[in-house]
Amino acid sequence: MNSQDLTEVRADIWLWAARFFQTRSLAKQMLSSGKIEIGGQPIQPSRLLRTGDVLHITRANELYVINVLALS
């Protein structure tokens, strides 16, 4: 299976694989604490991401807006 076959992947796995967080545990922690949203709604680690989703990540006093262009 290659990345073009994927249509959905768990949010915690994608955030770790895309290197937004050093470990999957850190990604899960941020997701569970409500600091990552899609469409203004906090998401859980098991949320399936699709190409085209827009994530809003709040870290410290900064807001990152991430467009999901590909899945890994």
MIDOSE-1310 file (N, C-alpha, C; in nm, 2 decimals, decimal comma, always signed):
residues 72
mnsq	+0,09/-0,12/+0,00/+0,00/+0,00/+0,00/+0,09/+0,12/+0,00; +0,06/+0,22/-0,09/+0,14/+0,34/-0,09/+0,05/+0,46/-0,04; +0,11/+0,58/-0,03/+0,03/+0,69/+0,03/-0,08/+0,73/-0,06; -0,08/+0,70/-0,19/-0,19/+0,74/-0,28/-0,31/+0,65/-0,26
dlte	-0,30/+0,53/-0,19/-0,41/+0,44/-0,16/-0,48/+0,48/-0,04; -0,42/+0,57/+0,05/-0,48/+0,61/+0,17/-0,59/+0,71/+0,15; -0,71/+0,70/+0,21/-0,81/+0,80/+0,20/-0,83/+0,86/+0,33; -0,80/+0,79/+0,44/-0,81/+0,84/+0,58/-0,70/+0,79/+0,66
vrad	-0,66/+0,87/+0,76/-0,56/+0,82/+0,86/-0,60/+0,89/+1,00; -0,57/+0,82/+1,11/-0,59/+0,88/+1,24/-0,52/+1,01/+1,26; -0,58/+1,11/+1,33/-0,52/+1,24/+1,35/-0,39/+1,23/+1,42; -0,38/+1,15/+1,53/-0,26/+1,14/+1,61/-0,14/+1,08/+1,53
iwlw	-0,17/+0,98/+1,44/-0,07/+0,92/+1,36/-0,02/+1,02/+1,26; -0,11/+1,09/+1,19/-0,07/+1,18/+1,09/+0,01/+1,30/+1,14; -0,03/+1,35/+1,26/+0,05/+1,46/+1,32/+0,19/+1,42/+1,35; +0,20/+1,30/+1,40/+0,34/+1,25/+1,43/+0,42/+1,22/+1,30
aarf	+0,35/+1,15/+1,21/+0,42/+1,12/+1,08/+0,47/+1,24/+1,00; +0,39/+1,35/+1,01/+0,42/+1,47/+0,94/+0,52/+1,56/+1,02; +0,56/+1,51/+1,14/+0,66/+1,57/+1,23/+0,61/+1,71/+1,29; +0,48/+1,72/+1,32/+0,44/+1,83/+1,39/+0,47/+1,81/+1,54
fqtr	+0,48/+1,68/+1,58/+0,51/+1,65/+1,72/+0,62/+1,54/+1,71; +0,71/+1,54/+1,81/+0,82/+1,44/+1,82/+0,77/+1,30/+1,84; +0,66/+1,28/+1,92/+0,61/+1,15/+1,94/+0,46/+1,15/+1,92; +0,41/+1,02/+1,90/+0,27/+1,01/+1,89/+0,20/+1,04/+2,02
slak	+0,26/+1,01/+2,13/+0,21/+1,04/+2,26/+0,18/+1,19/+2,28; +0,28/+1,28/+2,23/+0,26/+1,42/+2,24/+0,14/+1,47/+2,15; +0,13/+1,41/+2,03/+0,02/+1,44/+1,94/-0,11/+1,40/+2,01; -0,12/+1,28/+2,07/-0,24/+1,24/+2,14/-0,28/+1,34/+2,25
qmls	-0,18/+1,38/+2,33/-0,20/+1,47/+2,44/-0,26/+1,60/+2,39; -0,20/+1,66/+2,29/-0,25/+1,78/+2,23/-0,40/+1,77/+2,18; -0,42/+1,66/+2,11/-0,56/+1,63/+2,06/-0,66/+1,62/+2,18; -0,62/+1,54/+2,28/-0,71/+1,51/+2,39/-0,74/+1,64/+2,47
sgki	-0,64/+1,73/+2,47/-0,66/+1,85/+2,55/-0,74/+1,96/+2,48; -0,78/+1,93/+2,35/-0,87/+2,02/+2,28/-0,79/+2,14/+2,21; -0,66/+2,13/+2,20/-0,58/+2,23/+2,14/-0,57/+2,22/+1,98; -0,63/+2,12/+1,93/-0,63/+2,10/+1,78/-0,78/+2,09/+1,74
eigg	-0,81/+2,17/+1,64/-0,95/+2,18/+1,60/-0,96/+2,17/+1,44; -1,08/+2,12/+1,40/-1,12/+2,13/+1,26/-1,26/+2,20/+1,26; -1,27/+2,30/+1,18/-1,39/+2,37/+1,17/-1,44/+2,43/+1,31; -1,35/+2,47/+1,39/-1,39/+2,52/+1,52/-1,42/+2,42/+1,63
qpiq	-1,42/+2,29/+1,60/-1,45/+2,19/+1,69/-1,33/+2,11/+1,73; -1,30/+2,09/+1,86/-1,19/+2,01/+1,90/-1,20/+1,87/+1,85; -1,09/+1,80/+1,81/-1,10/+1,67/+1,76/-1,03/+1,57/+1,85; -1,06/+1,44/+1,85/-1,00/+1,34/+1,93/-0,89/+1,27/+1,85
psrl	-0,80/+1,20/+1,91/-0,69/+1,13/+1,85/-0,74/+1,03/+1,74; -0,85/+0,97/+1,76/-0,90/+0,87/+1,66/-0,97/+0,93/+1,54; -0,99/+1,06/+1,54/-1,06/+1,13/+1,43/-0,98/+1,10/+1,30; -1,05/+1,06/+1,20/-0,99/+1,03/+1,07/-0,97/+1,15/+0,99
lrtg	-0,85/+1,18/+0,95/-0,82/+1,30/+0,86/-0,83/+1,26/+0,72; -0,87/+1,35/+0,64/-0,87/+1,33/+0,49/-0,80/+1,45/+0,43; -0,75/+1,42/+0,30/-0,69/+1,53/+0,23/-0,79/+1,64/+0,22; -0,74/+1,77/+0,24/-0,83/+1,88/+0,23/-0,87/+1,94/+0,37
dvlh	-0,86/+1,86/+0,47/-0,89/+1,90/+0,61/-0,80/+2,02/+0,65; -0,85/+2,11/+0,73/-0,77/+2,23/+0,77/-0,77/+2,22/+0,93; -0,65/+2,20/+0,98/-0,63/+2,19/+1,13/-0,59/+2,33/+1,18; -0,64/+2,36/+1,30/-0,60/+2,48/+1,37/-0,53/+2,43/+1,50
itra	-0,40/+2,45/+1,52/-0,33/+2,40/+1,63/-0,28/+2,52/+1,71; -0,32/+2,52/+1,84/-0,28/+2,62/+1,94/-0,16/+2,57/+2,02; -0,05/+2,63/+2,01/+0,07/+2,60/+2,09/+0,12/+2,73/+2,15; +0,14/+2,73/+2,28/+0,18/+2,85/+2,36/+0,08/+2,96/+2,32
nely	+0,13/+3,07/+2,27/+0,04/+3,18/+2,23/+0,03/+3,19/+2,08; +0,06/+3,08/+2,01/+0,07/+3,08/+1,86/-0,04/+2,99/+1,80; -0,10/+3,03/+1,69/-0,20/+2,95/+1,62/-0,14/+2,91/+1,48; -0,14/+2,78/+1,46/-0,09/+2,73/+1,33/-0,21/+2,68/+1,25
vinv	-0,22/+2,71/+1,13/-0,32/+2,66/+1,04/-0,26/+2,57/+0,94; -0,30/+2,44/+0,95/-0,23/+2,34/+0,87/-0,34/+2,28/+0,77; -0,30/+2,28/+0,64/-0,38/+2,22/+0,54/-0,33/+2,08/+0,51; -0,41/+1,98/+0,52/-0,37/+1,84/+0,49/-0,37/+1,82/+0,34
lals	-0,25/+1,81/+0,29/-0,23/+1,80/+0,14/-0,21/+1,65/+0,10; -0,16/+1,57/+0,20/-0,13/+1,43/+0,17/-0,14/+1,35/+0,30; -0,16/+1,22/+0,28/-0,17/+1,13/+0,40/-0,04/+1,04/+0,39; +0,00/+1,00/+0,51/+0,12/+0,91/+0,51/+0,09/+0,80/+0,61
